[in-house]
Amino acid sequence: MSDQPVFVLGEELQALELAGFETEAEFQELLARHPRVLDFGSLADGRPLRLVLVAREMGVSASAESGAAYWLDHLFVDADGVPTLVEVKRATDTRIRREVVGQMLDYAANAARYWPAALLQRSFEETCGKDGRPLEEAYGELLGGGSAGSAGSAGSAEEFWLGVEERLAAGRMRLLFVADRIPLELRAIVEFLNRQLRQTDVYAVELTQYRGGGDLRVLVPRIYGEVATAAKSPSAPRATQRTTRAEMDAAIQARPDAEVRRVATALLEHAAANGRLEGGTAKYRSMSVYYPVSGRQVPVWTLSLQDGPVRDDLSFAFGSITHHLGRERAAAFAASLPAVPGLAERLQALPAKAYNAWPSVALSALAAEPGALEDVRSAIHGLIDGWEGSA
């Protein structure tokens, strides 16, 4: 790229000189405050794309039981419910060539697994609070701006974030590498990834800054990867396939351990009698249960049945429970769950993680502990009744 100045013509000609960003923090703050510089492309109905900030320094877990292991620079979302992951580097950072690619793919893979809807919603609303932006205004931009049939069309905030979670699980997202200079090596990798990934779009955004007299600044974005995106094989949007109860029952009956079959069936029957079951969208069979609490539908646990090798887990959605019911109720629920080997240690680690984690227990361990199933059901009723009693 030429280092020639650009010129602004007003009453007189003013030259603006090429100027880098002094710090990466300055660069990140600029994008958080002015996401319009990244608004290229369009929504599904053809209207211009408008990105909305979900969070800066969004934590990314590496397992269901751990807290944040990595930190993504920015997470944005559009009115169609498509998430955009952004990583920012200055040209002087040598990681901009190759290391940043592996870093971004790590973020994307783990975000698809460990960013539940409740965490995304809480992060967005906390960001709005920090920025002094009214939630009604922020949600008006998202819920009122979606195309027909999209996650953002005429629905509740909870439905919108569930849609974002589904898109993450399906790999429907954008990955943006943003720098003041995009090296040839990164451009080549971005174009290669974009040709190979059907559901995920990958771009490099070169944001050049020019400064003039006073506070005058000009930002010039240049996008790499659009040609590769346009060259992707056209395909109809994939319908999200959720696990059905019949599929879940069939997977349970295929398990060789009779006690595991008993526990899994009893959990689903309890959920069907007291709450609402919702099939998962992952490649393996899974179902989550939402229990009614003070007029809300609160996700409490997820049952996952994986093959090759077999791994059957019950995971508790403490991030969602904390978001909906508060940390005190989450702590009481954790204390009332049975001290099953494997689960007990994970529950003890919850306070250090602000009760924002998914502690899990193997169904085989739950089945082997006398009275553990009954204790789980009792803990759930205590969670519901205790919250309603304090409402």
C-alpha positions in Angstrom: 0.0 0.0 0.0 1.2 3.5 -0.8 2.0 5.9 2.0 0.8 8.8 0.0 -1.5 11.2 1.9 -5.2 11.6 1.1 -6.7 15.1 0.5 -9.8 16.7 1.8 -11.1 19.6 -0.3 -13.0 22.3 1.5 -12.3 26.0 1.5 -8.7 24.8 0.9 -6.9 21.6 0.3 -5.8 19.7 3.4 -3.5 16.7 3.3 -4.1 13.9 5.7 -1.1 11.8 6.5 -1.0 8.0 7.0 -1.0 7.3 10.8 -0.9 4.0 12.6 -2.8 3.2 15.8 -0.6 4.0 18.8 -1.9 0.9 20.8 -4.0 -2.1 20.2 -6.3 -0.9 23.0 -7.0 2.3 21.0 -7.7 0.2 17.9 -10.1 -2.1 19.8 -11.9 0.9 21.4 -12.5 2.4 18.0 -14.2 -0.7 16.7 -16.3 -1.1 19.8 -17.5 2.5 19.5 -17.9 2.6 15.8 -18.8 -0.9 14.4 -20.1 0.8 11.2 -16.5 0.6 9.8 -17.1 -3.2 9.7 -20.6 -3.0 8.2 -19.9 -4.5 4.7 -22.4 -7.0 3.2 -26.1 -7.3 3.8 -28.8 -9.1 5.8 -30.7 -12.0 4.4 -33.4 -9.8 2.9 -30.8 -7.5 1.2 -30.9 -4.6 3.7 -27.5 -3.2 4.8 -25.7 -5.0 7.5 -25.5 -3.3 10.9 -23.4 -5.0 13.6 -24.2 -4.5 17.2 -21.6 -5.1 20.0 -22.3 -8.0 22.3 -19.1 -7.7 24.3 -15.4 -6.7 24.3 -13.0 -9.3 25.7 -15.6 -12.1 25.5 -14.5 -15.1 27.5 -14.1 -18.4 25.7 -14.1 -21.7 27.6 -12.1 -24.7 26.6 -14.4 -27.2 28.4 -17.8 -27.5 29.9 -16.4 -27.3 33.4 -13.8 -24.5 33.0 -14.1 -20.8 33.1 -12.7 -18.6 30.4 -9.5 -19.9 28.9 -9.2 -17.3 26.1 -10.5 -13.8 25.4 -11.9 -12.8 22.0 -11.4 -9.1 21.3 -15.0 -8.4 20.1 -18.2 -10.3 19.6 -20.8 -8.6 17.4 -24.2 -9.8 16.2 -26.6 -8.7 13.4 -30.3 -8.5 13.2 -30.4 -11.9 11.5 -28.8 -13.4 14.6 -25.5 -14.2 12.9 -22.6 -13.8 15.3 -19.4 -12.0 14.2 -16.1 -12.8 16.0 -13.4 -10.1 15.6 -9.7 -10.3 16.5 -7.6 -7.1 16.2 -3.9 -6.9 15.6 -1.6 -4.0 14.6 0.8 -4.6 11.7 3.7 -4.4 14.1 2.5 -7.5 15.9 4.2 -10.5 14.3 1.2 -12.8 15.2 -0.9 -11.1 12.5 0.7 -13.5 9.9 -0.2 -17.0 11.0 -0.6 -17.4 14.8 -3.8 -15.2 14.8 -5.5 -17.7 12.4 -5.1 -20.7 14.8 -6.2 -18.4 17.6 -9.4 -17.4 15.9 -10.3 -21.0 14.9 -9.8 -22.0 18.5 -12.2 -19.3 19.6 -14.8 -20.2 16.9 -14.7 -24.0 17.7 -15.1 -23.4 21.5 -17.7 -20.6 21.2 -19.9 -23.0 19.2 -19.8 -25.4 22.1 -19.7 -23.3 25.2 -21.6 -20.0 24.6 -25.2 -20.8 25.7 -28.0 -18.3 24.9 -28.2 -17.1 28.4 -24.5 -16.2 28.5 -24.8 -14.3 25.2 -27.8 -12.4 26.4 -26.2 -11.5 29.8 -23.0 -10.3 28.1 -25.0 -8.1 25.7 -27.1 -6.6 28.4 -24.1 -5.9 30.6 -22.3 -4.2 27.7 -25.4 -2.0 27.2 -25.3 -1.1 30.9 -21.6 -0.2 30.8 -22.2 1.9 27.7 -25.2 3.7 29.2 -27.4 2.4 26.3 -31.1 1.7 27.1 -32.0 -1.9 26.5 -35.2 -0.9 24.8 -33.2 1.0 22.2 -30.6 -1.8 21.8 -33.2 -4.5 21.4 -35.2 -2.3 19.0 -32.2 -2.4 16.7 -32.0 -6.2 16.8 -35.5 -7.4 17.3 -37.0 -4.9 15.0 -34.4 -5.3 12.3 -34.4 -8.9 11.3 -35.5 -10.3 8.0 -38.5 -12.5 7.7 -38.0 -15.8 9.4 -34.7 -14.7 11.0 -33.8 -14.9 14.6 -34.5 -11.2 15.0 -38.0 -11.0 13.6 -40.7 -10.0 16.0 -39.6 -12.3 18.8 -38.5 -12.0 22.4 -35.0 -11.4 23.5 -34.7 -15.0 24.7 -35.8 -16.3 21.3 -33.3 -14.1 19.6 -30.4 -15.4 21.7 -31.5 -19.0 21.3 -31.3 -18.3 17.6 -27.8 -17.0 17.9 -26.8 -20.1 19.9 -28.2 -22.3 17.2 -26.2 -20.5 14.5 -23.1 -20.9 16.5 -23.7 -24.6 16.9 -24.3 -24.9 13.2 -21.1 -22.9 12.4 -23.0 -20.0 10.8 -20.8 -17.1 11.8 -18.3 -14.6 10.5 -14.7 -14.5 11.5 -13.0 -11.1 11.0 -9.3 -10.4 11.2 -8.8 -6.6 11.6 -5.5 -4.9 11.2 -4.0 -1.6 10.0 -2.1 -3.7 7.4 -3.1 -7.1 6.2 0.0 -9.1 5.1 -0.1 -11.3 2.0 0.2 -14.5 4.1 -3.0 -13.7 6.0 -4.9 -12.7 2.8 -4.0 -16.1 1.3 -5.2 -18.0 4.4 -8.4 -16.1 4.6 -9.3 -16.8 1.0 -8.4 -20.5 1.3 -10.6 -20.8 4.5 -13.4 -19.0 2.8 -13.4 -21.4 -0.1 -13.4 -24.4 2.2 -15.9 -23.4 4.9 -19.5 -23.6 3.7 -21.3 -22.2 6.7 -18.6 -19.8 8.0 -17.5 -16.6 6.2 -13.9 -15.5 6.9 -12.7 -12.0 6.1 -9.6 -9.8 6.7 -10.3 -6.1 7.1 -7.5 -3.6 6.6 -8.4 -0.4 8.4 -6.1 2.4 7.4 -6.1 5.6 9.4 -5.2 9.1 8.2 -4.8 12.2 10.4 -5.0 15.8 9.7 -5.1 19.0 11.6 -6.9 19.1 15.0 -9.0 16.0 15.6 -9.7 15.2 12.0 -9.3 11.5 11.2 -10.2 9.5 8.1 -10.7 5.7 8.3 -10.5 3.7 5.1 -11.6 0.0 5.3 -10.5 -2.5 2.7 -12.1 -6.0 2.7 -10.3 -9.2 1.7 -12.2 -12.5 1.2 -15.4 -11.3 -0.5 -14.4 -12.8 -3.8 -13.9 -16.2 -2.2 -17.3 -15.8 -0.4 -19.0 -15.1 -3.6 -17.4 -18.1 -5.2 -18.8 -20.5 -2.7 -21.2 -23.1 -4.0 -24.7 -21.9 -3.6 -26.8 -23.9 -1.2 -30.1 -23.5 0.5 -29.9 -22.6 4.2 -29.7 -25.7 6.3 -32.7 -26.3 8.5 -31.8 -26.8 12.1 -32.3 -30.4 13.1 -33.2 -30.9 16.7 -33.1 -34.2 18.6 -36.6 -35.6 19.0 -37.8 -37.4 22.1 -38.1 -40.6 20.0 -34.5 -40.3 18.9 -33.4 -39.7 22.5 -35.4 -42.8 23.7 -33.9 -44.9 21.0 -30.4 -43.8 22.0 -31.1 -44.6 25.6 -32.4 -48.1 24.8 -29.1 -48.8 22.9 -27.1 -48.2 26.1 -25.9 -51.6 27.5 -26.1 -50.5 31.2 -29.6 -51.0 32.6 -29.0 -48.5 35.4 -27.9 -45.8 32.9 -31.0 -46.5 30.9 -33.2 -46.2 34.0 -31.6 -42.9 35.2 -31.8 -41.3 31.7 -35.4 -42.3 31.2 -36.4 -41.1 34.7 -34.8 -37.7 34.0 -36.6 -37.2 30.8 -39.9 -38.3 32.3 -39.4 -35.9 35.2 -38.7 -33.1 32.8 -41.7 -33.9 30.6 -44.0 -33.9 33.7 -42.6 -30.7 35.3 -41.0 -28.6 32.5 -40.4 -28.3 28.8 -38.0 -30.5 26.8 -36.1 -29.1 23.9 -33.9 -31.1 21.6 -30.3 -30.0 21.0 -28.8 -29.2 17.6 -25.4 -30.8 18.1 -24.3 -33.9 16.0 -24.9 -36.1 19.0 -28.2 -36.7 20.8 -29.1 -34.2 23.5 -32.1 -32.6 25.2 -32.3 -29.7 27.6 -35.1 -29.0 30.0 -36.7 -25.6 30.9 -38.6 -25.4 34.1 -41.3 -22.7 34.7 -40.2 -20.3 37.4 -42.2 -17.2 38.2 -43.5 -17.0 34.7 -40.1 -17.7 33.1 -38.7 -20.7 31.3 -35.3 -21.3 33.0 -32.9 -23.9 31.4 -31.6 -26.1 34.2 -29.9 -29.2 32.7 -28.9 -30.9 29.5 -28.7 -34.6 28.9 -26.1 -35.6 26.2 -25.6 -39.1 24.7 -22.5 -39.3 22.6 -21.1 -42.3 20.6 -17.6 -43.3 19.6 -16.6 -43.5 22.4 -19.7 -43.6 24.5 -20.0 -40.6 26.8 -23.3 -40.0 28.6 -23.4 -36.8 30.7 -25.9 -34.7 32.7 -24.8 -31.0 32.7 -26.2 -28.3 34.9 -26.7 -24.9 33.3 -25.4 -22.7 36.1 -24.7 -19.8 33.8 -28.4 -19.6 32.9 -29.6 -20.3 36.4 -27.5 -17.5 37.7 -28.7 -15.2 35.0 -32.4 -15.8 35.6 -32.5 -16.5 39.4 -29.4 -14.8 40.8 -26.2 -16.1 42.4 -27.9 -16.9 45.8 -30.4 -19.3 44.3 -27.6 -20.9 42.1 -25.5 -21.4 45.2 -28.4 -23.0 47.1 -29.1 -25.3 44.1 -25.4 -26.4 44.0 -25.4 -27.1 47.7 -28.5 -29.3 47.3 -27.2 -31.5 44.5 -25.8 -34.9 45.4 -22.0 -35.2 46.1 -21.5 -37.7 43.3 -17.8 -38.4 42.5 -16.7 -36.1 39.7 -19.7 -33.7 40.2 -18.8 -32.7 43.7 -15.4 -31.3 42.7 -16.9 -29.3 39.9 -19.6 -27.9 42.2 -17.0 -26.8 44.7 -15.2 -24.8 42.0 -18.4 -22.8 41.1 -17.9 -19.9 43.5 -14.5 -19.1 41.9 -16.2 -19.0 38.5 -19.1 -16.8 39.8 -21.4 -19.7 39.1 -20.9 -19.3 35.4 -20.1 -22.9 34.3 -21.6 -26.2 33.2 -20.6 -28.8 35.7 -21.4 -32.3 34.5 -21.6 -35.8 35.8 -21.5 -39.1 34.0 -24.7 -41.0 34.0 -22.9 -44.1 35.1 -21.6 -42.2 38.2 -25.1 -40.9 38.9 -26.6 -44.4 38.5 -23.9 -46.0 40.8 -24.7 -43.6 43.7 -27.7 -44.8 45.8 -30.4 -42.1 46.0 -28.5 -39.7 43.7 -31.3 -39.5 41.1 -33.9 -38.7 43.8 -31.6 -36.0 45.2 -31.3 -34.4 41.8 -35.1 -34.3 41.4 -35.4 -32.9 44.9 -32.8 -30.2 44.2 -34.8 -29.2 41.1 -38.0 -28.9 43.0 -36.2 -26.9 45.7 -34.9 -24.5 43.1 -38.3 -23.9 41.7 -40.2 -23.8 45.0 -37.6 -21.7 46.7 -37.5 -19.1 43.9 -41.3 -18.9 43.8 -41.4 -18.6 47.5 -39.1 -15.6 47.5 -40.6 -13.8 44.5 
